[in-house]
Amino acid sequence: MENNRFETPVTVKSVSAGSTQLLRTAREASDYLLNSWPGKRSPKHRAALQACHDALAGDKPAMNARRAFIAAAREVDVFVSDKAPA
């Protein structure tokens, strides 16, 4: 079974909707990286995409994808929080 769920979701700014978006899995993070990414496709963006792909393939833990995604999101200032919602 595919287990790509993040232990704690990541909250990012949803550029298209002008609100925030909660990402709970490597698949959701990958979709955001591919379809909603507001910044340039930097090395951190590519690393996050690869980490998500590795998690979806079952090669690496989802925690790695989460960590790489947060690093990329901070770089383009869409990162909001990595704390569990209240």
CYANA upper distance limits for C-alpha pairs under 8 A (distance plus 0.5 A):
  2 GLU  CA     56 LEU  CA      7.37
  2 GLU  CA     57 ALA  CA      8.35
  2 GLU  CA     58 GLY  CA      7.22
  3 ASN  CA     56 LEU  CA      8.22
  3 ASN  CA     58 GLY  CA      8.02
  3 ASN  CA     62 ALA  CA      8.07
  4 ASN  CA     25 THR  CA      5.96
  4 ASN  CA     26 ALA  CA      5.86
  4 ASN  CA     27 ARG  CA      7.76
  4 ASN  CA     55 ALA  CA      6.40
  4 ASN  CA     56 LEU  CA      6.52
  4 ASN  CA     58 GLY  CA      8.36
  4 ASN  CA     61 PRO  CA      7.75
  4 ASN  CA     62 ALA  CA      5.50
  5 ARG  CA     24 ARG  CA      6.38
  5 ARG  CA     25 THR  CA      4.66
  5 ARG  CA     26 ALA  CA      6.92
  5 ARG  CA     62 ALA  CA      6.88
  6 PHE  CA     24 ARG  CA      5.93
  6 PHE  CA     25 THR  CA      5.73
  6 PHE  CA     26 ALA  CA      7.59
  6 PHE  CA     62 ALA  CA      6.46
  6 PHE  CA     63 MET  CA      6.89
  6 PHE  CA     66 ARG  CA      7.23
  7 GLU  CA     63 MET  CA      8.01
  8 THR  CA     24 ARG  CA      7.72
  8 THR  CA     82 ASP  CA      7.37
  8 THR  CA     83 LYS  CA      7.10
  8 THR  CA     84 ALA  CA      6.14
  9 PRO  CA     22 LEU  CA      6.82
  9 PRO  CA     23 LEU  CA      5.96
  9 PRO  CA     24 ARG  CA      5.07
  9 PRO  CA     25 THR  CA      8.05
  9 PRO  CA     82 ASP  CA      6.91
  9 PRO  CA     83 LYS  CA      7.64
  9 PRO  CA     84 ALA  CA      6.77
 10 VAL  CA     22 LEU  CA      6.28
 10 VAL  CA     23 LEU  CA      5.69
 10 VAL  CA     24 ARG  CA      7.18
 10 VAL  CA     66 ARG  CA      8.21
 10 VAL  CA     70 ILE  CA      8.19
 10 VAL  CA     79 PHE  CA      8.50
 10 VAL  CA     80 VAL  CA      8.24
 10 VAL  CA     81 SER  CA      6.47
 10 VAL  CA     82 ASP  CA      5.17
 10 VAL  CA     83 LYS  CA      7.60
 10 VAL  CA     84 ALA  CA      8.43
 11 THR  CA     20 THR  CA      7.00
 11 THR  CA     21 GLN  CA      6.08
 11 THR  CA     22 LEU  CA      5.08
 11 THR  CA     23 LEU  CA      6.73
 11 THR  CA     79 PHE  CA      7.11
 11 THR  CA     80 VAL  CA      5.78
 11 THR  CA     81 SER  CA      5.51
 11 THR  CA     82 ASP  CA      6.78
 12 VAL  CA     20 THR  CA      6.02
 12 VAL  CA     21 GLN  CA      5.87
 12 VAL  CA     22 LEU  CA      7.10
 12 VAL  CA     23 LEU  CA      8.22
 12 VAL  CA     73 ALA  CA      8.09
 12 VAL  CA     78 VAL  CA      5.86
 12 VAL  CA     79 PHE  CA      5.14
 12 VAL  CA     80 VAL  CA      5.38
 12 VAL  CA     81 SER  CA      7.43
 13 LYS  CA     18 GLY  CA      7.60
 13 LYS  CA     19 SER  CA      6.39
 13 LYS  CA     20 THR  CA      4.89
 13 LYS  CA     21 GLN  CA      6.59
 13 LYS  CA     78 VAL  CA      5.46
 13 LYS  CA     79 PHE  CA      6.99
 13 LYS  CA     80 VAL  CA      7.00
 14 SER  CA     18 GLY  CA      6.05
 14 SER  CA     19 SER  CA      5.72
 14 SER  CA     20 THR  CA      5.49
 14 SER  CA     21 GLN  CA      6.09
 14 SER  CA     36 SER  CA      7.91
 14 SER  CA     78 VAL  CA      8.23
 15 VAL  CA     19 SER  CA      7.64
 15 VAL  CA     36 SER  CA      7.51
 15 VAL  CA     38 PRO  CA      7.36
 16 SER  CA     36 SER  CA      7.76
 20 THR  CA     80 VAL  CA      8.39
 23 LEU  CA     28 GLU  CA      6.10
 23 LEU  CA     29 ALA  CA      6.45
 24 ARG  CA     28 GLU  CA      7.09
 24 ARG  CA     29 ALA  CA      8.20
 25 THR  CA     29 ALA  CA      6.82
 25 THR  CA     62 ALA  CA      8.04
 26 ALA  CA     30 SER  CA      6.48
 26 ALA  CA     52 CYS  CA      5.59
 26 ALA  CA     53 HIS  CA      8.28
 26 ALA  CA     55 ALA  CA      7.07
 26 ALA  CA     56 LEU  CA      7.12
 26 ALA  CA     62 ALA  CA      6.72
 26 ALA  CA     65 ALA  CA      6.78
 26 ALA  CA     66 ARG  CA      7.55
 27 ARG  CA     31 ASP  CA      6.62
 27 ARG  CA     52 CYS  CA      7.36
 27 ARG  CA     56 LEU  CA      7.37
 28 GLU  CA     32 TYR  CA      6.70
 29 ALA  CA     33 LEU  CA      6.67
 29 ALA  CA     52 CYS  CA      7.61
 29 ALA  CA     66 ARG  CA      8.39
 29 ALA  CA     69 PHE  CA      7.54
 30 SER  CA     34 LEU  CA      6.66
 30 SER  CA     48 ALA  CA      8.46
 30 SER  CA     49 LEU  CA      6.46
 30 SER  CA     52 CYS  CA      6.34
 30 SER  CA     53 HIS  CA      8.02
 31 ASP  CA     35 ASN  CA      6.26
 31 ASP  CA     36 SER  CA      8.00
 32 TYR  CA     36 SER  CA      5.36
 32 TYR  CA     37 TRP  CA      6.60
 33 LEU  CA     37 TRP  CA      5.59
 33 LEU  CA     45 HIS  CA      7.79
 33 LEU  CA     48 ALA  CA      8.49
 33 LEU  CA     49 LEU  CA      7.23
 38 PRO  CA     76 VAL  CA      7.89
 39 GLY  CA     76 VAL  CA      6.09
 40 LYS  CA     76 VAL  CA      8.48
 41 ARG  CA     45 HIS  CA      5.96
 41 ARG  CA     46 ARG  CA      7.22
 42 SER  CA     46 ARG  CA      6.85
 43 PRO  CA     47 ALA  CA      6.55
 44 LYS  CA     48 ALA  CA      6.59
 44 LYS  CA     68 ALA  CA      7.74
 44 LYS  CA     71 ALA  CA      7.33
 44 LYS  CA     72 ALA  CA      5.46
 44 LYS  CA     75 GLU  CA      8.43
 45 HIS  CA     49 LEU  CA      6.72
 45 HIS  CA     69 PHE  CA      7.96
 45 HIS  CA     72 ALA  CA      5.73
 46 ARG  CA     50 GLN  CA      6.64
 47 ALA  CA     51 ALA  CA      6.56
 47 ALA  CA     68 ALA  CA      7.07
 48 ALA  CA     52 CYS  CA      6.63
 48 ALA  CA     65 ALA  CA      6.63
 48 ALA  CA     68 ALA  CA      5.12
 48 ALA  CA     69 PHE  CA      5.34
 48 ALA  CA     71 ALA  CA      8.49
 48 ALA  CA     72 ALA  CA      7.13
 49 LEU  CA     53 HIS  CA      6.69
 49 LEU  CA     65 ALA  CA      8.40
 49 LEU  CA     69 PHE  CA      8.21
 50 GLN  CA     54 ASP  CA      6.60
 51 ALA  CA     55 ALA  CA      6.69
 51 ALA  CA     60 LYS  CA      8.03
 51 ALA  CA     64 ASN  CA      6.85
 51 ALA  CA     65 ALA  CA      5.03
 51 ALA  CA     68 ALA  CA      7.20
 52 CYS  CA     56 LEU  CA      6.63
 52 CYS  CA     62 ALA  CA      7.78
 52 CYS  CA     65 ALA  CA      5.31
 52 CYS  CA     66 ARG  CA      8.34
 53 HIS  CA     57 ALA  CA      6.61
 54 ASP  CA     58 GLY  CA      6.70
 54 ASP  CA     59 ASP  CA      5.60
 54 ASP  CA     60 LYS  CA      5.89
 54 ASP  CA     61 PRO  CA      8.42
 54 ASP  CA     65 ALA  CA      8.35
 55 ALA  CA     59 ASP  CA      6.33
 55 ALA  CA     60 LYS  CA      5.36
 55 ALA  CA     61 PRO  CA      5.96
 55 ALA  CA     62 ALA  CA      5.64
 55 ALA  CA     64 ASN  CA      8.23
 55 ALA  CA     65 ALA  CA      7.00
 56 LEU  CA     62 ALA  CA      8.45
 60 LYS  CA     64 ASN  CA      7.44
 61 PRO  CA     65 ALA  CA      7.74
 62 ALA  CA     66 ARG  CA      6.69
 63 MET  CA     67 ARG  CA      6.66
 64 ASN  CA     68 ALA  CA      6.69
 65 ALA  CA     69 PHE  CA      6.46
 66 ARG  CA     70 ILE  CA      6.70
 67 ARG  CA     71 ALA  CA      6.91
 68 ALA  CA     72 ALA  CA      6.85
 69 PHE  CA     73 ALA  CA      6.53
 70 ILE  CA     74 ARG  CA      6.56
 70 ILE  CA     79 PHE  CA      7.21
 70 ILE  CA     82 ASP  CA      8.45
 71 ALA  CA     75 GLU  CA      6.93
 72 ALA  CA     76 VAL  CA      7.31
 73 ALA  CA     77 ASP  CA      6.50
 73 ALA  CA     78 VAL  CA      5.79
 73 ALA  CA     79 PHE  CA      5.41
 74 ARG  CA     78 VAL  CA      6.79
 74 ARG  CA     79 PHE  CA      5.67
